[in-house]
Amino acid sequence: MNEDFVRERITALRLKKGVSEYQMSYDLGHSRGYVYNISSGKALPPLKEFFAICDYFGLTPAQFCIIAVIAFAVACIKHP
């Protein structure tokens, strides 16, 4: 799992939930730019915050990451 995946997955989940970067930052107890910094590639959440983000979306860390595993498996099948 790479940095781009984490940023893109957080953004996709946030948009699906219908919340702004500011609102998500506030909900997680951070300054207004916290989620923006993650989404823009300026920062990545530390592990403790990653768990909080998973909880925010009602996901386990495994559920958060499963999309990457599926994409990898599909790529392997298409290009053995």
Accessible surface in RSA format (square Angstrom, percent):
REM  Atomic radii and reference values for relative SASA: ProtOr
REM  Chains: A
REM  Algorithm: Lee & Richards
REM  Probe-radius: 1.40
REM  Slices: 20
REM RES _ NUM      All-atoms   Total-Side   Main-Chain    Non-polar    All polar
REM                ABS   REL    ABS   REL    ABS   REL    ABS   REL    ABS   REL
RES MET A   1   137.12  71.0  50.95  33.7  86.18 205.2  58.87  50.0  78.26 103.7
RES ASN A   2    95.70  66.0  85.59  82.7  10.11  24.3  39.84  95.9  55.86  54.0
RES GLU A   3   101.64  58.4  98.39  74.4   3.26   7.8  25.67  49.6  75.98  62.0
RES ASP A   4    71.19  49.9  69.96  69.6   1.23   2.9  13.46  31.7  57.73  57.6
RES PHE A   5    34.36  17.2  31.24  19.4   3.11   8.1  33.73  20.4   0.63   1.8
RES VAL A   6    16.86  11.1  16.86  15.3   0.00   0.0  16.86  14.7   0.00   0.0
RES ARG A   7    43.46  18.2  43.22  22.0   0.24   0.6   3.28   4.5  40.18  24.4
RES GLU A   8   117.53  67.5 109.85  83.1   7.68  18.3  47.25  91.4  70.28  57.4
RES ARG A   9    38.00  16.0  33.92  17.3   4.08   9.7   8.98  12.3  29.02  17.6
RES ILE A  10     0.04   0.0   0.04   0.0   0.00   0.0   0.04   0.0   0.00   0.0
RES THR A  11    35.63  25.3  35.63  36.1   0.00   0.0  31.86  42.8   3.77   5.7
RES ALA A  12    56.42  51.9  45.81  70.7  10.62  24.1  51.42  72.4   5.00  13.3
RES LEU A  13    19.97  11.1  17.78  12.7   2.20   5.5  18.31  12.9   1.66   4.5
RES ARG A  14    20.79   8.7  20.79  10.6   0.00   0.0   0.00   0.0  20.79  12.6
RES LEU A  15   113.33  63.1  96.09  68.7  17.24  43.3  97.30  68.3  16.03  43.1
RES LYS A  16   176.63  86.2 139.94  85.9  36.69  87.3  95.69  86.1  80.94  86.2
RES LYS A  17   101.58  49.6  69.47  42.6  32.11  76.4  59.39  53.5  42.18  44.9
RES GLY A  18    65.51  80.8   0.00   N/A  65.51  80.8  33.19  91.1  32.32  72.4
RES VAL A  19    28.64  18.8  21.79  19.7   6.85  16.5  26.39  22.9   2.25   6.1
RES SER A  20    58.92  49.8  47.57  63.5  11.35  26.1  47.29 100.7  11.63  16.3
RES GLU A  21    46.61  26.8  43.89  33.2   2.72   6.5  13.41  25.9  33.20  27.1
RES TYR A  22   105.94  49.5 103.42  58.8   2.53   6.6  64.95  48.8  40.99  50.5
RES GLN A  23    67.87  38.0  67.87  49.6   0.00   0.0  20.09  42.8  47.79  36.2
RES MET A  24     0.09   0.0   0.09   0.1   0.00   0.0   0.09   0.1   0.00   0.0
RES SER A  25     0.00   0.0   0.00   0.0   0.00   0.0   0.00   0.0   0.00   0.0
RES TYR A  26   145.74  68.0 136.88  77.9   8.86  23.1  89.28  67.1  56.46  69.6
RES ASP A  27    68.86  48.2  33.17  33.0  35.69  84.4  16.49  38.8  52.36  52.2
RES LEU A  28    31.63  17.6   8.86   6.3  22.77  57.2  13.50   9.5  18.13  48.8
RES GLY A  29    67.63  83.4   0.00   N/A  67.63  83.4  36.17  99.3  31.46  70.5
RES HIS A  30    61.73  33.7  44.00  30.6  17.73  45.4  33.49  34.5  28.24  32.9
RES SER A  31    86.21  72.8  66.71  89.0  19.50  44.9  56.01 119.3  30.20  42.3
RES ARG A  32   171.32  71.9 160.02  81.6  11.30  26.9  57.65  78.8 113.67  68.9
RES GLY A  33    24.64  30.4   0.00   N/A  24.64  30.4  23.06  63.3   1.58   3.5
RES TYR A  34    37.36  17.4  34.94  19.9   2.42   6.3  37.19  27.9   0.17   0.2
RES VAL A  35     0.06   0.0   0.06   0.1   0.00   0.0   0.06   0.0   0.00   0.0
RES TYR A  36   102.46  47.8 102.46  58.3   0.00   0.0  68.04  51.1  34.42  42.4
RES ASN A  37    54.04  37.3  54.04  52.2   0.00   0.0   2.98   7.2  51.07  49.4
RES ILE A  38     0.87   0.5   0.87   0.6   0.00   0.0   0.87   0.6   0.00   0.0
RES SER A  39    29.82  25.2   9.40  12.5  20.42  47.0   9.58  20.4  20.24  28.3
RES SER A  40    53.06  44.8  13.90  18.6  39.15  90.2  24.91  53.0  28.15  39.4
RES GLY A  41    36.61  45.1   0.00   N/A  36.61  45.1   6.79  18.6  29.82  66.8
RES LYS A  42   145.56  71.0 107.00  65.7  38.56  91.8  73.30  66.0  72.26  77.0
RES ALA A  43    46.20  42.5  34.94  53.9  11.26  25.6  45.94  64.7   0.26   0.7
RES LEU A  44    70.99  39.5  48.43  34.6  22.56  56.7  48.55  34.1  22.44  60.4
RES PRO A  45    17.35  12.6   2.22   2.0  15.13  55.0   2.80   2.3  14.55  90.4
RES PRO A  46    84.11  61.3  71.58  65.2  12.53  45.6  84.09  69.4   0.02   0.1
RES LEU A  47   120.29  67.0 110.31  78.9   9.98  25.1 112.23  78.8   8.06  21.7
RES LYS A  48   170.67  83.3 162.37  99.6   8.31  19.8 108.38  97.6  62.29  66.4
RES GLU A  49    31.17  17.9  31.17  23.6   0.00   0.0   7.78  15.0  23.39  19.1
RES PHE A  50    21.09  10.6  21.09  13.1   0.00   0.0  21.09  12.8   0.00   0.0
RES PHE A  51    92.30  46.2  91.36  56.6   0.94   2.4  91.72  55.6   0.58   1.7
RES ALA A  52    34.76  32.0  27.11  41.8   7.65  17.4  32.33  45.5   2.43   6.4
RES ILE A  53     0.00   0.0   0.00   0.0   0.00   0.0   0.00   0.0   0.00   0.0
RES CYS A  54     0.93   0.7   0.93   1.0   0.00   0.0   0.93   2.4   0.00   0.0
RES ASP A  55   111.17  77.9  91.99  91.6  19.18  45.3  28.21  66.4  82.96  82.7
RES TYR A  56    35.63  16.6  18.35  10.4  17.29  45.0  27.55  20.7   8.08  10.0
RES PHE A  57    29.39  14.7   4.77   3.0  24.62  64.1   8.89   5.4  20.50  58.7
RES GLY A  58    64.39  79.4   0.00   N/A  64.39  79.4  35.98  98.7  28.41  63.6
RES LEU A  59    39.03  21.7  32.29  23.1   6.74  16.9  34.50  24.2   4.53  12.2
RES THR A  60    70.36  50.0  68.13  69.1   2.23   5.3  67.78  91.0   2.59   3.9
RES PRO A  61    49.68  36.2  49.27  44.9   0.41   1.5  49.65  41.0   0.03   0.2
RES ALA A  62    73.25  67.3  59.70  92.1  13.55  30.8  68.94  97.1   4.31  11.4
RES GLN A  63    87.76  49.1  85.24  62.3   2.52   6.0  27.48  58.5  60.28  45.7
RES PHE A  64     0.00   0.0   0.00   0.0   0.00   0.0   0.00   0.0   0.00   0.0
RES CYS A  65    27.76  21.0  27.76  31.0   0.00   0.0  16.19  41.0  11.57  12.5
RES ILE A  66    78.71  44.8  78.28  58.3   0.43   1.0  78.71  56.7   0.00   0.0
RES ILE A  67    84.27  48.0  83.68  62.3   0.59   1.4  83.74  60.3   0.53   1.4
RES ALA A  68    26.65  24.5  18.02  27.8   8.63  19.6  22.12  31.1   4.53  12.0
RES VAL A  69    89.32  58.8  85.78  77.7   3.54   8.5  89.17  77.5   0.16   0.4
RES ILE A  70    92.15  52.4  90.64  67.5   1.50   3.6  92.15  66.4   0.00   0.0
RES ALA A  71    59.27  54.5  47.14  72.8  12.12  27.6  54.49  76.7   4.78  12.7
RES PHE A  72   145.16  72.6 139.56  86.4   5.59  14.6 144.60  87.7   0.56   1.6
RES ALA A  73    45.82  42.1  41.42  63.9   4.40  10.0  45.59  64.2   0.23   0.6
RES VAL A  74    64.61  42.5  64.32  58.2   0.29   0.7  64.61  56.1   0.00   0.0
RES ALA A  75    48.83  44.9  43.96  67.8   4.87  11.1  47.30  66.6   1.53   4.1
RES CYS A  76    56.75  42.9  49.25  54.9   7.50  17.6  26.96  68.3  29.80  32.1
RES ILE A  77   137.33  78.1 118.25  88.1  19.07  46.0 124.46  89.6  12.87  34.9
RES LYS A  78   144.89  70.7 116.72  71.6  28.17  67.1  71.79  64.6  73.10  77.9
RES HIS A  79   144.72  79.1 123.98  86.2  20.74  53.1  87.43  90.1  57.29  66.7
RES PRO A  80   156.22 113.9  88.46  80.6  67.76 246.3 120.14  99.2  36.08 224.2
END  Absolute sums over single chains surface
CHAIN  1 A     5324.4       4250.9       1073.5       3431.0       1893.4
END  Absolute sums over all chains
TOTAL          5324.4       4250.9       1073.5       3431.0       1893.4
